[in-house]
C-alpha cells in the first residue's frame, strides 16, 4: 500500500524503524545526555509503556544504552553509551524533519 507524503512522520518512522515509537524513544534518550534514567521515566506521549520498555531493551541489545540494576533493587536504570550508531537516529530525525518542512 503506497502512502502519500501528506500522511506525515508517523508512517515514515514506522516504515523505517519498525515501530512509530522507536525514533522518538531514541531521540528522548539522546536528549538526556549521559544522565541515568529509569525504565518508566520516558514520557507516555512517546508510545505505550510496554512498547517503550521493548524499545529500551532493543537499544540496550544494540549497545546504544547500558542497563544498570543495583543488587537487590527492582528498578532498572539505563545510561546512554557513546556508540557511533546514535548518528543514525540523529540523521534520520534531521531528514524526516526537513522533508516535513517541504
MOZIKA-V658674 format. One record per run of one state. SS is the DSSP state (H for helix, E for strand, L for the rest). FROM is the first residue (numbers start at 1). LEN is the number of residues. Records with the same first field share a line. If there is no record, write none. Layout:
SS=FROM-LEN ; FROM-LEN
//
This chain:
L=1-4 ; 8-1 ; 18-2 ; 32-5 ; 39-5 ; 47-2 ; 62-3 ; 69-8 ; 81-5 ; 102-1
H=5-3 ; 9-9 ; 20-12 ; 44-3 ; 49-13 ; 86-16
E=37-2 ; 65-4 ; 77-4
//
